[in-house]
Amino acid sequence: MSSESSLSIAYRDHLTNEMALLKGRDFSDQLDKLKSAIEYMLKKMEKLGDYELSEFTAKVGVEMGMWVFKADGSIEMKWTKTRK
């Protein structure tokens, strides 16, 4: 049994006010979707006029506690003017 298949987290869904279960595969699938979305975005954002993307940093964080499950992240991009 992989650690992904054994991971499951119970949490309260704030929209339905019911308990729900987040399984490792669900979390992994969401990360795969996020990766695909970022790759698509990078293709679109590679060049802005005379500037081209020179740096890219993605941060993903997960915080879990007895009462709280929180996920956050950010994307930082830096464009540098191309030399002609």
mmCIF file of the N, C-alpha and C atoms, coordinates in Angstrom:
data_MODEL
# 
_entry.id   MODEL 
# 
loop_
_atom_site.group_PDB 
_atom_site.id 
_atom_site.type_symbol 
_atom_site.label_atom_id 
_atom_site.label_alt_id 
_atom_site.label_comp_id 
_atom_site.label_asym_id 
_atom_site.label_entity_id 
_atom_site.label_seq_id 
_atom_site.pdbx_PDB_ins_code 
_atom_site.Cartn_x 
_atom_site.Cartn_y 
_atom_site.Cartn_z 
_atom_site.occupancy 
_atom_site.B_iso_or_equiv 
_atom_site.pdbx_formal_charge 
_atom_site.auth_seq_id 
_atom_site.auth_comp_id 
_atom_site.auth_asym_id 
_atom_site.auth_atom_id 
_atom_site.pdbx_PDB_model_num 
ATOM 1   N N  . MET A 1 1  ? 0.850   -1.174 0.000   1.00 0.00 ? 1  MET A N  1 
ATOM 2   C CA . MET A 1 1  ? 0.000   0.000  0.000   1.00 0.00 ? 1  MET A CA 1 
ATOM 3   C C  . MET A 1 1  ? 0.897   1.238  0.000   1.00 0.00 ? 1  MET A C  1 
ATOM 4   N N  . SER A 1 2  ? 0.726   2.130  -0.961  1.00 0.00 ? 2  SER A N  1 
ATOM 5   C CA . SER A 1 2  ? 1.549   3.342  -1.019  1.00 0.00 ? 2  SER A CA 1 
ATOM 6   C C  . SER A 1 2  ? 1.052   4.352  0.004   1.00 0.00 ? 2  SER A C  1 
ATOM 7   N N  . SER A 1 3  ? 1.931   5.300  0.334   1.00 0.00 ? 3  SER A N  1 
ATOM 8   C CA . SER A 1 3  ? 1.530   6.323  1.300   1.00 0.00 ? 3  SER A CA 1 
ATOM 9   C C  . SER A 1 3  ? 0.409   7.186  0.729   1.00 0.00 ? 3  SER A C  1 
ATOM 10  N N  . GLU A 1 4  ? 0.375   7.339  -0.610  1.00 0.00 ? 4  GLU A N  1 
ATOM 11  C CA . GLU A 1 4  ? -0.691  8.117  -1.238  1.00 0.00 ? 4  GLU A CA 1 
ATOM 12  C C  . GLU A 1 4  ? -2.053  7.468  -1.008  1.00 0.00 ? 4  GLU A C  1 
ATOM 13  N N  . SER A 1 5  ? -2.139  6.151  -1.171  1.00 0.00 ? 5  SER A N  1 
ATOM 14  C CA . SER A 1 5  ? -3.429  5.484  -1.019  1.00 0.00 ? 5  SER A CA 1 
ATOM 15  C C  . SER A 1 5  ? -3.856  5.385  0.438   1.00 0.00 ? 5  SER A C  1 
ATOM 16  N N  . SER A 1 6  ? -2.913  5.452  1.376   1.00 0.00 ? 6  SER A N  1 
ATOM 17  C CA . SER A 1 6  ? -3.278  5.346  2.779   1.00 0.00 ? 6  SER A CA 1 
ATOM 18  C C  . SER A 1 6  ? -3.614  6.706  3.394   1.00 0.00 ? 6  SER A C  1 
ATOM 19  N N  . LEU A 1 7  ? -3.260  7.809  2.726   1.00 0.00 ? 7  LEU A N  1 
ATOM 20  C CA . LEU A 1 7  ? -3.531  9.133  3.253   1.00 0.00 ? 7  LEU A CA 1 
ATOM 21  C C  . LEU A 1 7  ? -5.010  9.472  3.106   1.00 0.00 ? 7  LEU A C  1 
ATOM 22  N N  . SER A 1 8  ? -5.637  9.849  4.177   1.00 0.00 ? 8  SER A N  1 
ATOM 23  C CA . SER A 1 8  ? -6.993  10.383 4.123   1.00 0.00 ? 8  SER A CA 1 
ATOM 24  C C  . SER A 1 8  ? -7.168  11.349 5.286   1.00 0.00 ? 8  SER A C  1 
ATOM 25  N N  . ILE A 1 9  ? -7.847  12.455 5.013   1.00 0.00 ? 9  ILE A N  1 
ATOM 26  C CA . ILE A 1 9  ? -8.040  13.505 6.001   1.00 0.00 ? 9  ILE A CA 1 
ATOM 27  C C  . ILE A 1 9  ? -9.530  13.818 6.068   1.00 0.00 ? 9  ILE A C  1 
ATOM 28  N N  . ALA A 1 10 ? -10.098 13.729 7.254   1.00 0.00 ? 10 ALA A N  1 
ATOM 29  C CA . ALA A 1 10 ? -11.497 14.113 7.448   1.00 0.00 ? 10 ALA A CA 1 
ATOM 30  C C  . ALA A 1 10 ? -11.538 15.612 7.722   1.00 0.00 ? 10 ALA A C  1 
ATOM 31  N N  . TYR A 1 11 ? -12.494 16.310 7.111   1.00 0.00 ? 11 TYR A N  1 
ATOM 32  C CA . TYR A 1 11 ? -12.626 17.736 7.346   1.00 0.00 ? 11 TYR A CA 1 
ATOM 33  C C  . TYR A 1 11 ? -14.091 18.132 7.233   1.00 0.00 ? 11 TYR A C  1 
ATOM 34  N N  . ARG A 1 12 ? -14.417 19.291 7.783   1.00 0.00 ? 12 ARG A N  1 
ATOM 35  C CA . ARG A 1 12 ? -15.788 19.796 7.687   1.00 0.00 ? 12 ARG A CA 1 
ATOM 36  C C  . ARG A 1 12 ? -15.873 20.701 6.472   1.00 0.00 ? 12 ARG A C  1 
ATOM 37  N N  . ASP A 1 13 ? -16.766 20.366 5.567   1.00 0.00 ? 13 ASP A N  1 
ATOM 38  C CA . ASP A 1 13 ? -16.995 21.174 4.377   1.00 0.00 ? 13 ASP A CA 1 
ATOM 39  C C  . ASP A 1 13 ? -17.796 22.404 4.800   1.00 0.00 ? 13 ASP A C  1 
ATOM 40  N N  . HIS A 1 14 ? -17.214 23.576 4.665   1.00 0.00 ? 14 HIS A N  1 
ATOM 41  C CA . HIS A 1 14 ? -17.875 24.791 5.136   1.00 0.00 ? 14 HIS A CA 1 
ATOM 42  C C  . HIS A 1 14 ? -19.111 25.154 4.315   1.00 0.00 ? 14 HIS A C  1 
ATOM 43  N N  . LEU A 1 15 ? -19.232 24.645 3.091   1.00 0.00 ? 15 LEU A N  1 
ATOM 44  C CA . LEU A 1 15 ? -20.401 24.939 2.262   1.00 0.00 ? 15 LEU A CA 1 
ATOM 45  C C  . LEU A 1 15 ? -21.614 24.099 2.648   1.00 0.00 ? 15 LEU A C  1 
ATOM 46  N N  . THR A 1 16 ? -21.378 22.815 2.925   1.00 0.00 ? 16 THR A N  1 
ATOM 47  C CA . THR A 1 16 ? -22.490 21.919 3.257   1.00 0.00 ? 16 THR A CA 1 
ATOM 48  C C  . THR A 1 16 ? -22.602 21.662 4.753   1.00 0.00 ? 16 THR A C  1 
ATOM 49  N N  . ASN A 1 17 ? -21.600 22.098 5.513   1.00 0.00 ? 17 ASN A N  1 
ATOM 50  C CA . ASN A 1 17 ? -21.539 21.866 6.957   1.00 0.00 ? 17 ASN A CA 1 
ATOM 51  C C  . ASN A 1 17 ? -21.567 20.373 7.298   1.00 0.00 ? 17 ASN A C  1 
ATOM 52  N N  . GLU A 1 18 ? -21.010 19.563 6.408   1.00 0.00 ? 18 GLU A N  1 
ATOM 53  C CA . GLU A 1 18 ? -20.938 18.120 6.618   1.00 0.00 ? 18 GLU A CA 1 
ATOM 54  C C  . GLU A 1 18 ? -19.477 17.683 6.639   1.00 0.00 ? 18 GLU A C  1 
ATOM 55  N N  . MET A 1 19 ? -19.255 16.540 7.231   1.00 0.00 ? 19 MET A N  1 
ATOM 56  C CA . MET A 1 19 ? -17.905 15.974 7.227   1.00 0.00 ? 19 MET A CA 1 
ATOM 57  C C  . MET A 1 19 ? -17.628 15.374 5.854   1.00 0.00 ? 19 MET A C  1 
ATOM 58  N N  . ALA A 1 20 ? -16.411 15.569 5.369   1.00 0.00 ? 20 ALA A N  1 
ATOM 59  C CA . ALA A 1 20 ? -15.995 15.022 4.076   1.00 0.00 ? 20 ALA A CA 1 
ATOM 60  C C  . ALA A 1 20 ? -14.633 14.370 4.261   1.00 0.00 ? 20 ALA A C  1 
ATOM 61  N N  . LEU A 1 21 ? -14.236 13.585 3.296   1.00 0.00 ? 21 LEU A N  1 
ATOM 62  C CA . LEU A 1 21 ? -12.966 12.876 3.376   1.00 0.00 ? 21 LEU A CA 1 
ATOM 63  C C  . LEU A 1 21 ? -12.122 13.234 2.162   1.00 0.00 ? 21 LEU A C  1 
ATOM 64  N N  . LEU A 1 22 ? -10.934 13.745 2.399   1.00 0.00 ? 22 LEU A N  1 
ATOM 65  C CA . LEU A 1 22 ? -9.978  14.043 1.344   1.00 0.00 ? 22 LEU A CA 1 
ATOM 66  C C  . LEU A 1 22 ? -8.982  12.903 1.307   1.00 0.00 ? 22 LEU A C  1 
ATOM 67  N N  . LYS A 1 23 ? -8.919  12.213 0.171   1.00 0.00 ? 23 LYS A N  1 
ATOM 68  C CA . LYS A 1 23 ? -8.010  11.077 0.030   1.00 0.00 ? 23 LYS A CA 1 
ATOM 69  C C  . LYS A 1 23 ? -6.752  11.508 -0.708  1.00 0.00 ? 23 LYS A C  1 
ATOM 70  N N  . GLY A 1 24 ? -5.673  10.776 -0.495  1.00 0.00 ? 24 GLY A N  1 
ATOM 71  C CA . GLY A 1 24 ? -4.389  11.092 -1.106  1.00 0.00 ? 24 GLY A CA 1 
ATOM 72  C C  . GLY A 1 24 ? -4.468  11.218 -2.612  1.00 0.00 ? 24 GLY A C  1 
ATOM 73  N N  . ARG A 1 25 ? -5.212  10.341 -3.265  1.00 0.00 ? 25 ARG A N  1 
ATOM 74  C CA . ARG A 1 25 ? -5.335  10.374 -4.725  1.00 0.00 ? 25 ARG A CA 1 
ATOM 75  C C  . ARG A 1 25 ? -6.026  11.661 -5.173  1.00 0.00 ? 25 ARG A C  1 
ATOM 76  N N  . ASP A 1 26 ? -7.061  12.108 -4.418  1.00 0.00 ? 26 ASP A N  1 
ATOM 77  C CA . ASP A 1 26 ? -7.750  13.357 -4.753  1.00 0.00 ? 26 ASP A CA 1 
ATOM 78  C C  . ASP A 1 26 ? -6.782  14.534 -4.697  1.00 0.00 ? 26 ASP A C  1 
ATOM 79  N N  . PHE A 1 27 ? -5.967  14.572 -3.646  1.00 0.00 ? 27 PHE A N  1 
ATOM 80  C CA . PHE A 1 27 ? -4.993  15.645 -3.476  1.00 0.00 ? 27 PHE A CA 1 
ATOM 81  C C  . PHE A 1 27 ? -3.971  15.603 -4.602  1.00 0.00 ? 27 PHE A C  1 
ATOM 82  N N  . SER A 1 28 ? -3.487  14.416 -4.930  1.00 0.00 ? 28 SER A N  1 
ATOM 83  C CA . SER A 1 28 ? -2.505  14.239 -5.994  1.00 0.00 ? 28 SER A CA 1 
ATOM 84  C C  . SER A 1 28 ? -3.087  14.669 -7.348  1.00 0.00 ? 28 SER A C  1 
ATOM 85  N N  . ASP A 1 29 ? -4.342  14.316 -7.609  1.00 0.00 ? 29 ASP A N  1 
ATOM 86  C CA . ASP A 1 29 ? -4.999  14.723 -8.858  1.00 0.00 ? 29 ASP A CA 1 
ATOM 87  C C  . ASP A 1 29 ? -5.081  16.243 -8.969  1.00 0.00 ? 29 ASP A C  1 
ATOM 88  N N  . GLN A 1 30 ? -5.383  16.910 -7.851  1.00 0.00 ? 30 GLN A N  1 
ATOM 89  C CA . GLN A 1 30 ? -5.467  18.367 -7.872  1.00 0.00 ? 30 GLN A CA 1 
ATOM 90  C C  . GLN A 1 30 ? -4.105  18.989 -8.158  1.00 0.00 ? 30 GLN A C  1 
ATOM 91  N N  . LEU A 1 31 ? -3.039  18.410 -7.612  1.00 0.00 ? 31 LEU A N  1 
ATOM 92  C CA . LEU A 1 31 ? -1.689  18.910 -7.901  1.00 0.00 ? 31 LEU A CA 1 
ATOM 93  C C  . LEU A 1 31 ? -1.347  18.732 -9.377  1.00 0.00 ? 31 LEU A C  1 
ATOM 94  N N  . ASP A 1 32 ? -1.773  17.610 -9.970  1.00 0.00 ? 32 ASP A N  1 
ATOM 95  C CA . ASP A 1 32 ? -1.542  17.385 -11.404 1.00 0.00 ? 32 ASP A CA 1 
ATOM 96  C C  . ASP A 1 32 ? -2.273  18.439 -12.235 1.00 0.00 ? 32 ASP A C  1 
ATOM 97  N N  . LYS A 1 33 ? -3.505  18.782 -11.847 1.00 0.00 ? 33 LYS A N  1 
ATOM 98  C CA . LYS A 1 33 ? -4.271  19.814 -12.562 1.00 0.00 ? 33 LYS A CA 1 
ATOM 99  C C  . LYS A 1 33 ? -3.598  21.169 -12.419 1.00 0.00 ? 33 LYS A C  1 
ATOM 100 N N  . LEU A 1 34 ? -3.089  21.466 -11.220 1.00 0.00 ? 34 LEU A N  1 
ATOM 101 C CA . LEU A 1 34 ? -2.400  22.726 -10.990 1.00 0.00 ? 34 LEU A CA 1 
ATOM 102 C C  . LEU A 1 34 ? -1.145  22.814 -11.854 1.00 0.00 ? 34 LEU A C  1 
ATOM 103 N N  . LYS A 1 35 ? -0.399  21.724 -11.945 1.00 0.00 ? 35 LYS A N  1 
ATOM 104 C CA . LYS A 1 35 ? 0.818   21.695 -12.770 1.00 0.00 ? 35 LYS A CA 1 
ATOM 105 C C  . LYS A 1 35 ? 0.475   21.960 -14.233 1.00 0.00 ? 35 LYS A C  1 
ATOM 106 N N  . SER A 1 36 ? -0.570  21.335 -14.743 1.00 0.00 ? 36 SER A N  1 
ATOM 107 C CA . SER A 1 36 ? -0.981  21.547 -16.131 1.00 0.00 ? 36 SER A CA 1 
ATOM 108 C C  . SER A 1 36 ? -1.403  22.992 -16.368 1.00 0.00 ? 36 SER A C  1 
ATOM 109 N N  . ALA A 1 37 ? -2.125  23.573 -15.415 1.00 0.00 ? 37 ALA A N  1 
ATOM 110 C CA . ALA A 1 37 ? -2.567  24.963 -15.548 1.00 0.00 ? 37 ALA A CA 1 
ATOM 111 C C  . ALA A 1 37 ? -1.373  25.910 -15.560 1.00 0.00 ? 37 ALA A C  1 
ATOM 112 N N  . ILE A 1 38 ? -0.385  25.663 -14.722 1.00 0.00 ? 38 ILE A N  1 
ATOM 113 C CA . ILE A 1 38 ? 0.810   26.513 -14.685 1.00 0.00 ? 38 ILE A CA 1 
ATOM 114 C C  . ILE A 1 38 ? 1.600   26.393 -15.981 1.00 0.00 ? 38 ILE A C  1 
ATOM 115 N N  . GLU A 1 39 ? 1.743   25.161 -16.499 1.00 0.00 ? 39 GLU A N  1 
ATOM 116 C CA . GLU A 1 39 ? 2.461   24.979 -17.766 1.00 0.00 ? 39 GLU A CA 1 
ATOM 117 C C  . GLU A 1 39 ? 1.772   25.739 -18.889 1.00 0.00 ? 39 GLU A C  1 
ATOM 118 N N  . TYR A 1 40 ? 0.440   25.699 -18.940 1.00 0.00 ? 40 TYR A N  1 
ATOM 119 C CA . TYR A 1 40 ? -0.323  26.424 -19.961 1.00 0.00 ? 40 TYR A CA 1 
ATOM 120 C C  . TYR A 1 40 ? -0.110  27.933 -19.809 1.00 0.00 ? 40 TYR A C  1 
ATOM 121 N N  . MET A 1 41 ? -0.185  28.418 -18.560 1.00 0.00 ? 41 MET A N  1 
ATOM 122 C CA . MET A 1 41 ? -0.018  29.832 -18.294 1.00 0.00 ? 41 MET A CA 1 
ATOM 123 C C  . MET A 1 41 ? 1.380   30.299 -18.698 1.00 0.00 ? 41 MET A C  1 
ATOM 124 N N  . LEU A 1 42 ? 2.406   29.496 -18.400 1.00 0.00 ? 42 LEU A N  1 
ATOM 125 C CA . LEU A 1 42 ? 3.776   29.886 -18.739 1.00 0.00 ? 42 LEU A CA 1 
ATOM 126 C C  . LEU A 1 42 ? 3.961   30.041 -20.242 1.00 0.00 ? 42 LEU A C  1 
ATOM 127 N N  . LYS A 1 43 ? 3.329   29.178 -21.027 1.00 0.00 ? 43 LYS A N  1 
ATOM 128 C CA . LYS A 1 43 ? 3.424   29.301 -22.486 1.00 0.00 ? 43 LYS A CA 1 
ATOM 129 C C  . LYS A 1 43 ? 2.841   30.630 -22.943 1.00 0.00 ? 43 LYS A C  1 
ATOM 130 N N  . LYS A 1 44 ? 1.729   31.052 -22.320 1.00 0.00 ? 44 LYS A N  1 
ATOM 131 C CA . LYS A 1 44 ? 1.077   32.305 -22.682 1.00 0.00 ? 44 LYS A CA 1 
ATOM 132 C C  . LYS A 1 44 ? 1.845   33.529 -22.177 1.00 0.00 ? 44 LYS A C  1 
ATOM 133 N N  . MET A 1 45 ? 2.553   33.384 -21.063 1.00 0.00 ? 45 MET A N  1 
ATOM 134 C CA . MET A 1 45 ? 3.213   34.508 -20.406 1.00 0.00 ? 45 MET A CA 1 
ATOM 135 C C  . MET A 1 45 ? 4.708   34.595 -20.717 1.00 0.00 ? 45 MET A C  1 
ATOM 136 N N  . GLU A 1 46 ? 5.205   33.701 -21.581 1.00 0.00 ? 46 GLU A N  1 
ATOM 137 C CA . GLU A 1 46 ? 6.641   33.636 -21.839 1.00 0.00 ? 46 GLU A CA 1 
ATOM 138 C C  . GLU A 1 46 ? 7.214   34.956 -22.338 1.00 0.00 ? 46 GLU A C  1 
ATOM 139 N N  . LYS A 1 47 ? 6.479   35.656 -23.185 1.00 0.00 ? 47 LYS A N  1 
ATOM 140 C CA . LYS A 1 47 ? 6.942   36.936 -23.716 1.00 0.00 ? 47 LYS A CA 1 
ATOM 141 C C  . LYS A 1 47 ? 5.853   37.990 -23.524 1.00 0.00 ? 47 LYS A C  1 
ATOM 142 N N  . LEU A 1 48 ? 6.292   39.165 -23.091 1.00 0.00 ? 48 LEU A N  1 
ATOM 143 C CA . LEU A 1 48 ? 5.420   40.344 -22.982 1.00 0.00 ? 48 LEU A CA 1 
ATOM 144 C C  . LEU A 1 48 ? 6.129   41.487 -23.701 1.00 0.00 ? 48 LEU A C  1 
ATOM 145 N N  . GLY A 1 49 ? 5.761   41.724 -24.945 1.00 0.00 ? 49 GLY A N  1 
ATOM 146 C CA . GLY A 1 49 ? 6.442   42.760 -25.723 1.00 0.00 ? 49 GLY A CA 1 
ATOM 147 C C  . GLY A 1 49 ? 7.917   42.439 -25.866 1.00 0.00 ? 49 GLY A C  1 
ATOM 148 N N  . ASP A 1 50 ? 8.773   43.387 -25.423 1.00 0.00 ? 50 ASP A N  1 
ATOM 149 C CA . ASP A 1 50 ? 10.223  43.206 -25.489 1.00 0.00 ? 50 ASP A CA 1 
ATOM 150 C C  . ASP A 1 50 ? 10.774  42.433 -24.288 1.00 0.00 ? 50 ASP A C  1 
ATOM 151 N N  . TYR A 1 51 ? 9.912   41.948 -23.428 1.00 0.00 ? 51 TYR A N  1 
ATOM 152 C CA . TYR A 1 51 ? 10.352  41.256 -22.208 1.00 0.00 ? 51 TYR A CA 1 
ATOM 153 C C  . TYR A 1 51 ? 10.080  39.762 -22.326 1.00 0.00 ? 51 TYR A C  1 
ATOM 154 N N  . GLU A 1 52 ? 10.977  38.981 -21.758 1.00 0.00 ? 52 GLU A N  1 
ATOM 155 C CA . GLU A 1 52 ? 10.727  37.541 -21.713 1.00 0.00 ? 52 GLU A CA 1 
ATOM 156 C C  . GLU A 1 52 ? 10.888  37.043 -20.291 1.00 0.00 ? 52 GLU A C  1 
ATOM 157 N N  . LEU A 1 53 ? 10.145  36.029 -19.976 1.00 0.00 ? 53 LEU A N  1 
ATOM 158 C CA . LEU A 1 53 ? 10.146  35.469 -18.632 1.00 0.00 ? 53 LEU A CA 1 
ATOM 159 C C  . LEU A 1 53 ? 11.527  34.912 -18.320 1.00 0.00 ? 53 LEU A C  1 
ATOM 160 N N  . SER A 1 54 ? 12.142  35.412 -17.247 1.00 0.00 ? 54 SER A N  1 
ATOM 161 C CA . SER A 1 54 ? 13.485  34.960 -16.899 1.00 0.00 ? 54 SER A CA 1 
ATOM 162 C C  . SER A 1 54 ? 13.507  34.142 -15.615 1.00 0.00 ? 54 SER A C  1 
ATOM 163 N N  . GLU A 1 55 ? 12.500  34.284 -14.779 1.00 0.00 ? 55 GLU A N  1 
ATOM 164 C CA . GLU A 1 55 ? 12.433  33.522 -13.535 1.00 0.00 ? 55 GLU A CA 1 
ATOM 165 C C  . GLU A 1 55 ? 10.986  33.169 -13.231 1.00 0.00 ? 55 GLU A C  1 
ATOM 166 N N  . PHE A 1 56 ? 10.822  32.029 -12.607 1.00 0.00 ? 56 PHE A N  1 
ATOM 167 C CA . PHE A 1 56 ? 9.491   31.578 -12.224 1.00 0.00 ? 56 PHE A CA 1 
ATOM 168 C C  . PHE A 1 56 ? 9.611   30.759 -10.945 1.00 0.00 ? 56 PHE A C  1 
ATOM 169 N N  . THR A 1 57 ? 8.818   31.082 -9.956  1.00 0.00 ? 57 THR A N  1 
ATOM 170 C CA . THR A 1 57 ? 8.823   30.344 -8.695  1.00 0.00 ? 57 THR A CA 1 
ATOM 171 C C  . THR A 1 57 ? 7.379   30.044 -8.303  1.00 0.00 ? 57 THR A C  1 
ATOM 172 N N  . ALA A 1 58 ? 7.089   28.800 -7.997  1.00 0.00 ? 58 ALA A N  1 
ATOM 173 C CA . ALA A 1 58 ? 5.766   28.420 -7.500  1.00 0.00 ? 58 ALA A CA 1 
ATOM 174 C C  . ALA A 1 58 ? 5.928   27.865 -6.100  1.00 0.00 ? 58 ALA A C  1 
ATOM 175 N N  . LYS A 1 59 ? 5.066   28.294 -5.197  1.00 0.00 ? 59 LYS A N  1 
ATOM 176 C CA . LYS A 1 59 ? 5.112   27.827 -3.822  1.00 0.00 ? 59 LYS A CA 1 
ATOM 177 C C  . LYS A 1 59 ? 3.750   27.242 -3.460  1.00 0.00 ? 59 LYS A C  1 
ATOM 178 N N  . VAL A 1 60 ? 3.772   26.069 -2.882  1.00 0.00 ? 60 VAL A N  1 
ATOM 179 C CA . VAL A 1 60 ? 2.545   25.421 -2.422  1.00 0.00 ? 60 VAL A CA 1 
ATOM 180 C C  . VAL A 1 60 ? 2.775   25.012 -0.984  1.00 0.00 ? 60 VAL A C  1 
ATOM 181 N N  . GLY A 1 61 ? 1.831   25.331 -0.134  1.00 0.00 ? 61 GLY A N  1 
ATOM 182 C CA . GLY A 1 61 ? 1.966   24.965 1.274   1.00 0.00 ? 61 GLY A CA 1 
ATOM 183 C C  . GLY A 1 61 ? 0.688   24.349 1.797   1.00 0.00 ? 61 GLY A C  1 
ATOM 184 N N  . VAL A 1 62 ? 0.839   23.431 2.692   1.00 0.00 ? 62 VAL A N  1 
ATOM 185 C CA . VAL A 1 62 ? -0.302  22.794 3.334   1.00 0.00 ? 62 VAL A CA 1 
ATOM 186 C C  . VAL A 1 62 ? -0.056  22.808 4.827   1.00 0.00 ? 62 VAL A C  1 
ATOM 187 N N  . GLU A 1 63 ? -1.060  23.204 5.567   1.00 0.00 ? 63 GLU A N  1 
ATOM 188 C CA . GLU A 1 63 ? -0.968  23.226 7.022   1.00 0.00 ? 63 GLU A CA 1 
ATOM 189 C C  . GLU A 1 63 ? -2.131  22.405 7.566   1.00 0.00 ? 63 GLU A C  1 
ATOM 190 N N  . MET A 1 64 ? -1.814  21.440 8.397   1.00 0.00 ? 64 MET A N  1 
ATOM 191 C CA . MET A 1 64 ? -2.861  20.605 8.967   1.00 0.00 ? 64 MET A CA 1 
ATOM 192 C C  . MET A 1 64 ? -2.751  20.619 10.481  1.00 0.00 ? 64 MET A C  1 
ATOM 193 N N  . GLY A 1 65 ? -3.861  20.629 11.112  1.00 0.00 ? 65 GLY A N  1 
ATOM 194 C CA . GLY A 1 65 ? -3.903  20.566 12.561  1.00 0.00 ? 65 GLY A CA 1 
ATOM 195 C C  . GLY A 1 65 ? -5.143  19.799 12.990  1.00 0.00 ? 65 GLY A C  1 
ATOM 196 N N  . MET A 1 66 ? -5.354  19.722 14.278  1.00 0.00 ? 66 MET A N  1 
ATOM 197 C CA . MET A 1 66 ? -6.496  18.975 14.771  1.00 0.00 ? 66 MET A CA 1 
ATOM 198 C C  . MET A 1 66 ? -7.803  19.569 14.264  1.00 0.00 ? 66 MET A C  1 
ATOM 199 N N  . TRP A 1 67 ? -7.853  20.901 14.156  1.00 0.00 ? 67 TRP A N  1 
ATOM 200 C CA . TRP A 1 67 ? -9.111  21.547 13.783  1.00 0.00 ? 67 TRP A CA 1 
ATOM 201 C C  . TRP A 1 67 ? -9.049  22.275 12.445  1.00 0.00 ? 67 TRP A C  1 
ATOM 202 N N  . VAL A 1 68 ? -7.833  22.410 11.888  1.00 0.00 ? 68 VAL A N  1 
ATOM 203 C CA . VAL A 1 68 ? -7.690  23.251 10.698  1.00 0.00 ? 68 VAL A CA 1 
ATOM 204 C C  . VAL A 1 68 ? -6.928  22.511 9.608   1.00 0.00 ? 68 VAL A C  1 
ATOM 205 N N  . PHE A 1 69 ? -7.437  22.594 8.393   1.00 0.00 ? 69 PHE A N  1 
ATOM 206 C CA . PHE A 1 69 ? -6.709  22.166 7.198   1.00 0.00 ? 69 PHE A CA 1 
ATOM 207 C C  . PHE A 1 69 ? -6.700  23.371 6.291   1.00 0.00 ? 69 PHE A C  1 
ATOM 208 N N  . LYS A 1 70 ? -5.516  23.892 5.992   1.00 0.00 ? 70 LYS A N  1 
ATOM 209 C CA . LYS A 1 70 ? -5.405  25.108 5.197   1.00 0.00 ? 70 LYS A CA 1 
ATOM 210 C C  . LYS A 1 70 ? -4.371  24.889 4.106   1.00 0.00 ? 70 LYS A C  1 
ATOM 211 N N  . ALA A 1 71 ? -4.680  25.324 2.901   1.00 0.00 ? 71 ALA A N  1 
ATOM 212 C CA . ALA A 1 71 ? -3.722  25.251 1.799   1.00 0.00 ? 71 ALA A CA 1 
ATOM 213 C C  . ALA A 1 71 ? -3.566  26.656 1.224   1.00 0.00 ? 71 ALA A C  1 
ATOM 214 N N  . ASP A 1 72 ? -2.334  27.011 0.908   1.00 0.00 ? 72 ASP A N  1 
ATOM 215 C CA . ASP A 1 72 ? -2.095  28.305 0.277   1.00 0.00 ? 72 ASP A CA 1 
ATOM 216 C C  . ASP A 1 72 ? -0.908  28.188 -0.664  1.00 0.00 ? 72 ASP A C  1 
ATOM 217 N N  . GLY A 1 73 ? -0.715  29.201 -1.463  1.00 0.00 ? 73 GLY A N  1 
ATOM 218 C CA . GLY A 1 73 ? 0.398   29.178 -2.401  1.00 0.00 ? 73 GLY A CA 1 
ATOM 219 C C  . GLY A 1 73 ? 0.536   30.503 -3.107  1.00 0.00 ? 73 GLY A C  1 
ATOM 220 N N  . SER A 1 74 ? 1.555   30.596 -3.929  1.00 0.00 ? 74 SER A N  1 
ATOM 221 C CA . SER A 1 74 ? 1.770   31.814 -4.697  1.00 0.00 ? 74 SER A CA 1 
ATOM 222 C C  . SER A 1 74 ? 2.598   31.491 -5.932  1.00 0.00 ? 74 SER A C  1 
ATOM 223 N N  . ILE A 1 75 ? 2.523   32.379 -6.886  1.00 0.00 ? 75 ILE A N  1 
ATOM 224 C CA . ILE A 1 75 ? 3.330   32.268 -8.103  1.00 0.00 ? 75 ILE A CA 1 
ATOM 225 C C  . ILE A 1 75 ? 4.043   33.602 -8.272  1.00 0.00 ? 75 ILE A C  1 
ATOM 226 N N  . GLU A 1 76 ? 5.352   33.557 -8.466  1.00 0.00 ? 76 GLU A N  1 
ATOM 227 C CA . GLU A 1 76 ? 6.145   34.752 -8.690  1.00 0.00 ? 76 GLU A CA 1 
ATOM 228 C C  . GLU A 1 76 ? 6.818   34.627 -10.051 1.00 0.00 ? 76 GLU A C  1 
ATOM 229 N N  . MET A 1 77 ? 6.726   35.700 -10.844 1.00 0.00 ? 77 MET A N  1 
ATOM 230 C CA . MET A 1 77 ? 7.351   35.704 -12.164 1.00 0.00 ? 77 MET A CA 1 
ATOM 231 C C  . MET A 1 77 ? 8.153   36.979 -12.333 1.00 0.00 ? 77 MET A C  1 
ATOM 232 N N  . LYS A 1 78 ? 9.248   36.887 -13.085 1.00 0.00 ? 78 LYS A N  1 
ATOM 233 C CA . LYS A 1 78 ? 10.091  38.050 -13.358 1.00 0.00 ? 78 LYS A CA 1 
ATOM 234 C C  . LYS A 1 78 ? 10.407  38.062 -14.853 1.00 0.00 ? 78 LYS A C  1 
ATOM 235 N N  . TRP A 1 79 ? 10.126  39.194 -15.483 1.00 0.00 ? 79 TRP A N  1 
ATOM 236 C CA . TRP A 1 79 ? 10.449  39.358 -16.903 1.00 0.00 ? 79 TRP A CA 1 
ATOM 237 C C  . TRP A 1 79 ? 11.665  40.260 -17.044 1.00 0.00 ? 79 TRP A C  1 
ATOM 238 N N  . THR A 1 80 ? 12.540  39.945 -18.002 1.00 0.00 ? 80 THR A N  1 
ATOM 239 C CA . THR A 1 80 ? 13.730  40.735 -18.280 1.00 0.00 ? 80 THR A CA 1 
ATOM 240 C C  . THR A 1 80 ? 13.654  41.228 -19.717 1.00 0.00 ? 80 THR A C  1 
ATOM 241 N N  . LYS A 1 81 ? 14.000  42.488 -19.931 1.00 0.00 ? 81 LYS A N  1 
ATOM 242 C CA . LYS A 1 81 ? 13.957  43.044 -21.285 1.00 0.00 ? 81 LYS A CA 1 
ATOM 243 C C  . LYS A 1 81 ? 15.013  42.351 -22.134 1.00 0.00 ? 81 LYS A C  1 
ATOM 244 N N  . THR A 1 82 ? 14.607  41.895 -23.318 1.00 0.00 ? 82 THR A N  1 
ATOM 245 C CA . THR A 1 82 ? 15.538  41.208 -24.218 1.00 0.00 ? 82 THR A CA 1 
ATOM 246 C C  . THR A 1 82 ? 16.479  42.231 -24.860 1.00 0.00 ? 82 THR A C  1 
ATOM 247 N N  . ARG A 1 83 ? 17.705  41.793 -25.091 1.00 0.00 ? 83 ARG A N  1 
ATOM 248 C CA . ARG A 1 83 ? 18.701  42.658 -25.738 1.00 0.00 ? 83 ARG A CA 1 
ATOM 249 C C  . ARG A 1 83 ? 18.608  42.479 -27.247 1.00 0.00 ? 83 ARG A C  1 
ATOM 250 N N  . LYS A 1 84 ? 18.703  43.567 -27.955 1.00 0.00 ? 84 LYS A N  1 
ATOM 251 C CA . LYS A 1 84 ? 18.619  43.501 -29.410 1.00 0.00 ? 84 LYS A CA 1 
ATOM 252 C C  . LYS A 1 84 ? 19.938  43.772 -30.041 1.00 0.00 ? 84 LYS A C  1 
# 
